[in-house]
Amino acid sequence: MRRRTRALALVLGVGLVAPLAACAGSGSGTPVLTWYINPDDGGQAEIAKQCTEAAAGQYIIETSVLPRDASAQREQLARRLAAKDSSIDIMSLDPPFIPEMAEPGFLAPVPDDVAQRVTENVVAGALAGATWGDKLVTVPFWANTQLLWYRKSVAKAAGLDPAAAPVTWDQIMTASQDQDKYLAVQGTKAESLTVWINALIASAGGTIIENPEAPADEVTLGLDSPAGEAAATIIGTIGKENLGGPALPTEDEGASLAIFQGDKGSFMVNWPFVWSATKAGVEDGTFDQALLDDIGWALYPQVTADQPTAPPYGGINLGIGAFSNYVDLSYAAAECIVTPEHQAQYFATNGNPPSNTEAYDDPAVTEAFPMADVIRESLELAVPRPQTPYYNEVSTGLQQTWHPPSAVTPEVTPAESSDLITAVLRGEQLL
């Protein structure tokens, strides 16, 4: 109850509730379901159109685009759900924010029969990200993960073949340094830094939060641990030894890609969009075909050779608003949206990987993304960021204490971040 009360207070305390949209589908006629989507290249709107046609008059799906920033998406939806806005039927939700929406009852329960159907052939990472309190609370849609991308020429010169055998962070750090190249990572003070920290700690066998369902004042963190120290060693070394280049403290996914595509490129951890972005650059004449031919891919690096990698997990799940006038129809629409056929179509056209393994067998997928099998394998190993109603506090606390990378040390940073986040959760300190 304390968690529920606090979660409600968080969203209500953000500010005045935004003006509410008119209730969709009121009055006579075909029910209109509003699907709040994250910005993309038009793929979700196209799926909405196709599902509307397939519904044959049962419902109409209209899309409403949320802000581009994930935190702004969370804020808008949380405000409106706290006000019991009935116009929110379907939501595209970033997985880290799902517990905050589920805990105060903002999401309509997933019917058992729906849960059974939408979890068939779904990768492990997506199932974990769609669950809260050991229950499925959202419908897995598309899933994302980071791969290790590498320049084949650089890897060969270093005596590494990441596609044939797993490689460690130490190996790629040494290889890039020996060849005077940059290792492209995301060191900017943003969510991408939290993604990196979480993946390193998980790959070292640890976890940022040990009891994610505990009340705020009882949360136990696993940062000040051997896994946290291993993560801090890697980040601190890359920062102090300039392995990521001079722009590392402001380097996001796009900047990482630019470094990797340049003359100093060697290895990079990043999302699958890098393939379609580089391919488009070749097609428009920005890059030579030789660059694309020199790009290889493999699973995310290991922290230690004896511990399996735990790649980042991202993506989007579909939540159904608890106050919707059309909960049953919204779940029917969600099932249409996430069919393997639609997931394959979305991957091939918009570059967002499926959560359903059947979608990876589509010829359009393998043609557009020749590394699709590695993406699928990575998603089975992927570990979500901390699943907690207090994710915003945890992520912000990490970014404040693990930045810039050159200041990160295994002796100080894990304990410092643990102390800060714990104090914030207990109400003893403000971020």
N, C-alpha and C positions, 0 to 999 in steps of 0.2 A: 504493500500500500504506500510505503514511503517513496518507493521508486516511481510509482504511478503519479503520486502527488507532485514530486519534484519535476518529473518530465513535463507535466502539464504547466507547472510554474515556469519552466524554462521557455516553452514556446509562447506562453502568454506574456512573459516578461520581455520578449523581443521588441515589442512595440504595439501600437494600435493595429487592430486587425484590418487587413486590406479590404477594400470594397469587394463584396461577394458577387460572383457572377449569378446571373439569373438561373433559376433551377431548370436544367435541361429537360426537355421532353414534357414539360407541364402542359396540362390540358389534353385535348384530343390529338390523335395522330400517332405516328410511329415514335416510340421512345428514342430519344437522342442521348447517347452516352458520350460524355466528354473525357477524352484521354489526354492527360497532361504529359507531354513528352519533353525529353531533353533535345536540344538542337542537334540535327544530323543533316545528312544530304538528301532528305526527303523520303528516306526509306520507311519510316514509321507511318507517315501520311499515306504512302502507297499501300501499305499493309492494311491500314484502316479502311481505305477505299475498297480493297479486295474483300475484306471481311464483311463490310457493309453489303456488298453485292451478294456474298455467300449467305448472308442472313435472310435474304429473300423477304424483307419487310418486317422481320422480328425487331430489328433495332437499326439505328444509324450511328456510326462512330464518327465523331468530330474531334480533331486534334487541337490542342492549345499548347503553344510552345512556352516552356519554362526558360528562365535565364540560363545563360551559357555556363556560369560558374555553379559547381555542384553545391557549394554552401548556400548560395542564394536560392537554388532550387529548394533545398531543405527548409530554409527560412520561410519561403512563400507558402509551401504546402503545410508546414507545421502551424503557422498562424491561422490558416483557413480551416484546417481540421480542428484546431482548438476551439474554433467558433462553430463547429458542427456544420460546416458548409456541405450542403447536399448536392452541390453541382460537381463535386469531385467524385467521378465514377471510377476511372482507371488512372493509375499513376505509374510513370517510369521512375523507379527509385534506385538511387545509388546504394549498393549494399551496406556501406558503413552506417547509413542513416536509418536502416530498417528497424533495429531495436528501439530507437527513439520514437518511431511511429507506432510500433506494436505495443510497447509497454503501457501507454495510457489508453489503449483501446481505439486507436485511430484507424486500424485496418480491420475490415470485415473478415471473420474467420473463414479459412479455406475449407469448403465442404470435403468430407472424406473421399467421395468418389472423384472429385476434381483433383485432389491431392495425389491420388493414386495414378491418374492419367498423366498429369503434368510432370511427374517425377520419373517416369519411365525413360530409361536410356539417357539420363542427365548426368553430366560429369560431376565428380565429387565436390570440386570447388564451388560450383554453382549451387548445389544442394546445401552446403554449409552456409553460403551467403544468404540463402532464402529462408533460413531457419532461425527461430528465436525461442528460447525456453523449450528446446527439444520438439518443437512443433513447426511445421511448414506454415509460414505466415504470408508469403508472397509466392508468385508464380515465376519460376526461372524463365528468362527470356534470352538475352544474349550474355555471353560470358567473355571476359577478357583476361589476358595474361601477358606477362613480359617474357621474351626470349633473350637469349644471348645472340646478338648479331655480330658477325666478324668479317673482316676483310680477309679473304682466302689467302691472298699473297702475304699478308702480315703473319697470319697463323702458321702458314707453311714455313716461313723464314724462322719462326720461333720454335718449330718442331712440334706444333700442336695441331690436333685434328678434332675439334670439339664435336663434330658430327659423328665421329666414330667412338669416342669415349668421353665421359664427363670431365669437365675441367673445373678447377677451383679459382676463387678470387685471387689467391696468391699467384697462381700461374699466369692469369691474364694481366695482373698488375706488373709482374716481372717482365712479361713479354712486351707490353707496351712501353715500359721504361727502357728496356734494353735497345729497342728499335727507335727510340726518340719519337714515339707517337703518343696521342692522347687517348685515354680510356673514357668513353662518353657515358656519363651517369647524370642523374638529376640531383644537383646539390642546392637548388634554390629553396628559399624559405617558403614552402608551399606544401600542398597535399602530397606532391610527388616525393618529397623528402620523407614523409611518414610512410609512404609505400615502400621506399627503399629500406628504411630502418626495420619495418615489420618483416620484410622478406629475409633480411639478414639474420634477425633474431630467430625467426621460424626455421631458417635453414641450419641454424646452429643448435636446433633442438629445443628452443625456448619459446616463451610466449610473453607478450607485453602485459596482458591481464590474466591472472591465474584463476579468478573467480568472477567471470563477467556478469553473472546475474545477481551479484551481491548489491546491497544498498551502497550509495556513494561513500558513506563514511566507513564502510567495511571492505572496500575494494583492495585487493592485494595485487601489487605489481611485480612482474618478473624481470624488470629492467636491470636491476643491480644484481647480476648473475653472470656466470661464465658465458652464456649466450649473448647477453648485453655487452659484455666486455669484448667478445669476438667481433660483434657488429661495430662497436666503437673503434676497434683497432683498424678495421678495413676502411671505414669512412675517414678516420683521422689520418691514416697513411696516404690515402688518395689526395686529401686536402693539403697536408703538410709537404708532400713531395711533388706537388703540382702535376700529378698524374692525369687529372681531369682538365687541365688547362687553366689559364688565368680567369676565365669567366665562370668557373665552377660554382661560386656562391650565388649566381643568378641563372644557372643553367637549368632549363626545364626540358620537357620532352622534345620540343621543336629545336631548341638550341643544341641538344645532344645529337639529334639527327644531322644538323648542319655540320657539326664537328666530324661526325663519323663519315659523312659524304666527302669531306675535304681531304687534302693531302696528308693531314696528320691523323686521319682516322685509323683505328685498329680494331677495338672491341667496343661493344655498346650493349647495355641492357635497356630495352624499350618495348613498346607495344607493337602489334602487327601492322599498324598504320604505316610504319616506315617503309614497308615493301611497296604498297600502292603509291605512296608519295614519291619514292625514288623512281618507280616505273613511270609515273606521270612526268617527272622531270626529264627522263630520257626521251619520252615521246614529244615533249615540247622543245627539245634541244638544249635544255639547261645542263644536262649531264650526258656524257658519252655512254654508249652501251657497255663499254668496258667496266664502268663502275657497277652496274647491275650484275654483270657476270662475275664480279669479284666478291659479291656479298654471299656469305653463308649464314646458316642459322643452326641453333642447337638449344638444348634446355638451359635454363638459368644456371649460373655458376653455383657450385657448392661452396660452403664455407670451409668444410673439412672433407677430405676424400672419403672418410668413413661414414658420413652423414648425408642422406639423400637431400637434394635441393627442395626448397619450398617456395616456388615462384609466387610473385604477386598475383592477386586475383582482383578483378574489377568487373565491370559490366553493368547490366540493368535488369532488375526484376520488376514484375508488375504487381502493384498493390491495389486492392479494391477499397475504396473509401467506406468506412463504417457507417457513414451517414447518407450514403447514396440512396436514391429512391429506387434504384434498379440493381441491387446487389447480384441477384441471380443472373440477370442478363449480362452484367459486367463480367462475371466469371465465364459465361458462355463466350463472350467476345474475347476474353483473355486466352481461352483455349484455342480459339481460331488464330489469334495473333502469334502464338508460340508453336504452331505446328512445325515439324521439321522442314517442310517445304518453304514456309515463310522465313524461318531462320537461315536456311541456305541462301535464299534470295537476298536477305538483308546483308549477309556476309559478303556475297559476291558483288553487290552493288554499293554497299556503304562501308564495308571493311570491318564490321563488328562480328566477331566469331560466335558461333552457336553454342548454346548450353547443351543441346541435344546431340548425342553422338551420331545419330542417323543422318543428320544434315551434312556431316563431313564427307559422305559418300556421293554427294551431288557433283556431277562433272563440272558444273559452273564454279563450284567452290575450289576444286583442285586446279582448275585452269587459272583462276584469279590468284590463288594463294598456294603455290607449290609446297609451302611448309605447313599446310593444314594439318597433317598427321602429327607434327611436332607440337603444334598449338593444342591439339586435342590431348596429347600426352601430358603437356604442361598443365592443362586445366585439371587433370586427374590428381596432380601433385600440389596444385595451388592452395595457398592458405589465405583466407580473408584477413583483412585488417581487424583489429579488436572489435568484436561484436558486443556493444555496450550502449545503454541509453545515454552515456556520458561521452560519446565519441568525440564531440567537438572539443571538450576540455582536454581529453587525452591527446588528440592530434595537435592541437595548438600548443600544449605543453611540450611535446616532443620537438616541434619546430622551433620553439624559443630556446631550447637547451642544446640541440644538436646542430646548431647553425652558428657560424659558418663551419663547413667541414674541417677546415684547418685548425679549428679550436677544439675539436672533439678528441678526448683522450679516454682510454679504457679505465684509468684510475679515478676519473672525476665525473665524466658525463653521465653514465648510467645512474649513478647514485643521485646526482643533481637533478636529473629529469624525474626520477622516482619521487624525490622529496617535494618537488614543485607540484607535480600532478596530484600527489596524495594530499598536500595542503589545500589545493584548490577544491578537490572533491569533498574535503571535510569543512569547507567554508572558512578556512583559516587564511587564505590568500587569494588574490584576484589575479587573473591572467593579464 
